[in-house]
Amino acid sequence: MINIKHHGATSGVTGSCHELSLQTESASGLESAEHGIFIDCGLFQGQDEGRSASAADLTIDFPIDHIRALLVTHVHIDHVGRIPYLLAAGFEGPIVCSEPSAVMLPEILEDALKIGFTRDRRLIERVLGLIRERLVPVPYGQWHRVFDEGECSLSVRLQRAGHILGSAYVECDARIGDMEERIVFSGDLGAPHSPLLPAPKSPERADRLVIESTYGDHDHEDRKTRRHRLKAVLKSALADGGTVLVPAFSIGRTQELLYEIEGIIADSSEPGFDWRSLEIVVDSPLAANFTRIYRDLKPFWDAEARERVRSGRHPLSFEQLTVIDSHEDHLNAVDYLARSHRPCVVLAGSGMCAGGRVVNYLKAMLGDERNDVLFVGCQAAGTPGRDILNYGPKGGWLTLDGERYNIRARVHQVGGYSAHAGQSDLLRFVEGIPEVPEEIRIVHGDSGAKAAFRALLEETFNTRIMIPE
């Protein structure tokens, strides 16, 4: 029997953890053996699964003795944040991922360990050393045998997902005796025409498909439209000397935004707007580190980005870009920008405003109408980011660290930079599979997004479509 189970991302957009298991019985039927893999082991954020944004509930409360490997689709924390706890629970198998993800995974987990696990440097190094020992980097498009034990075998193949650098969807070829099945786990799929990364291509086959639905209820703006909207927000900063605050995840969105901003500055020459005076600040050591890694992994960029580099441009290290590292410099920057009238764009973590340096900027700048808050990604229910989106346009307020802050800054959302596929993109991914999967499971979405995507799939395909609980 080939089973799929879900240990997260069924009641929201975080905590991704899925299980594929193969169970065999002896000829007598009295004994059985089970072998399985996990696809991702991520952190819950916001109100997903009834967990808190502080991630207080990190227990691995499901069996792991039969798990032979962990497959990582990409290194966002809602897909990898529980890995240290999985190791602590006794998992001893390999961690299989793409080659870029193998470079980035220890870096993102080091930050997660410092925030939510321990400040003990020796313990952190021990855990990171263990993770590095377990990593098995696999090139895109190449089959990797996880196990093969007579009646039972499983091989996996990673394909580009276009979500962030190193992201992949996972094709699994499972066999029990004469029964063979290919199961595909989408991970997070990227939108076509996103900066830096090639768009995902549909799998050649999928008997069963587990697919994300973050934006299963609507489409994004096209790249030209979202670039125009981004440029308009930047121009407002130049016009009134305010700060555009972008809560951005350290991996993916920060680098894509830098790429687009560099393009806007390079291509713009409008009277009355001195684009060269617009300073761009990345205030996040983690984001700065991953921006460096992105630069080092140029072979995995798309053709447009590589051509920009060949022409002599530096899309991730241009003249107006400043990186803030130390906490003291961060506090000085917050104070200076809150008082000054210097036009500036600040990219700071975390992406949902649930912690990190962005919180200090919000406290100092939300009450000033010269400033703008620009969201470029999904804001999970229960996070401050969702509150700002909900109440900011109404001139409302929110609570940060127990204190009330009025929202006078302008609030914008440009969904095209979310790094997630929109509804039509998700549908095209399914339509591109030559034969419709016998079963499609919809995960990783709010209830409304999942319901809308399910209705669309039911209109389009005659197959079993389900939303796991």
Protein Blocks (a to p, Z undefined) as FASTA:
>chain_A
ZZdddeehklbcehiacddddddddfkopaccdddddehjaddehjeghiafklmalcdc
bdfklpmbdcdfbfcfklmmmmmmmmmnopabdcdddfklmmmmmmmmmmmmmmmmomcf
klmmmmmmmmmmmpccddehiacdfbdghjaccddddddehlaghiacddddddehjbcc
ddddekjaddehiahiacddddfbdfbacddfklmmbccddfklmmmmmmmmmmmmmmno
pacdddddfbhjlmmmmmmmmmmmmmgccehiafklpccddddfklmmmmmmmmmmmmmp
cfklmmmmmnopafklcfklccdfbfmlmmmmmmmmmmmccdcddddddfkopgcjklmm
mmmmmmpmkbccddfbdcdehiaklmmmmmmmnopacdeehiacddfbdcdddfklnopa
cfklmmmmmmmpmbacfbdcdehiafklmmmmmmmmmmmpccdddddZZ
